[in-house]
Amino acid sequence: GRPLAAPCNGCGVQAKAGKWLPGATTPGYLEDAPGSFGFDPLGLAKNPANLQRFQESELIHSRWAMAGVAGALAVELLGLGDWYTAPLWVFDPSGKPTWLGIEIPLDIGAI
């Protein structure tokens, strides 16, 4: 970004991201990574190809997590069930499993 004009009294201040562990040193290959807190205690991302693969995997997993939250909220908002009482049918002998309000022919004893 662009530097911001601020009153100067002769001292300079530079903001740095927090560390994953106070006092830990950030590895050089993670210094400029966006959103990095310097967490790589085993050095798995020393290889640039691995680091790129890890970054892509993190994006994919975060997108799946966002889709999962959206799905759980959509089911609840539509009144088709709720996510926290969904598994209770397992403990109720007369309960029937459903998926979005549709009964599923599933028997736990058969599994």
Buried (B, 14 or more C-beta within 10 A) or exposed (E): EEEEEEEEEEEEEEEEEEEEEEEEEBBEBBEEBEEBBBEBEEEEBEEEEEBEEBBEEEEEEEEEEEEEEEEBEEBEEEEEBEEEEBEEBEEEEEEEBBEEEEEEEEEEEEE
